[in-house]
Amino acid sequence: MMSWKVFHHLSQSLQWLLTYSIGDGLTLEFLSYVLINLFYNLFSKKEDRRPVSWVMIILGALFIVKLLFMS
């Protein structure tokens, strides 16, 4: 299984390359951070799980709503 750092660096590099706006890139980076953490916790062993803050989940949901209504 790929390590956490590989996913994190891959997601960061892709957002900066795929967007022309710094704000959009940061939004996608934040969303990918939250989603990767959630999927990692879902599929990893119990001792490897990392807590995801409820604040991060709520902000991620707000960013998804923002992206849906702004496009």
Secondary structure in CASP SS format (residue, H / E / C, confidence):
PFRMAT SS
TARGET T0000
AUTHOR 0000-0000-0000
METHOD secondary structure of the structure
MODEL  1
M C 1.00
M C 1.00
S C 1.00
W H 1.00
K H 1.00
V H 1.00
F H 1.00
H H 1.00
H H 1.00
L H 1.00
S H 1.00
Q H 1.00
S H 1.00
L H 1.00
Q H 1.00
W H 1.00
L H 1.00
L H 1.00
T C 1.00
Y C 1.00
S C 1.00
I H 1.00
G H 1.00
D H 1.00
G H 1.00
L H 1.00
T H 1.00
L H 1.00
E H 1.00
F H 1.00
L H 1.00
S H 1.00
Y H 1.00
V H 1.00
L H 1.00
I H 1.00
N H 1.00
L H 1.00
F H 1.00
Y H 1.00
N H 1.00
L H 1.00
F H 1.00
S C 1.00
K C 1.00
K H 1.00
E H 1.00
D H 1.00
R C 1.00
R C 1.00
P C 1.00
V C 1.00
S C 1.00
W H 1.00
V H 1.00
M H 1.00
I H 1.00
I H 1.00
L H 1.00
G H 1.00
A H 1.00
L H 1.00
F H 1.00
I H 1.00
V H 1.00
K H 1.00
L H 1.00
L H 1.00
F H 1.00
M H 1.00
S C 1.00
END
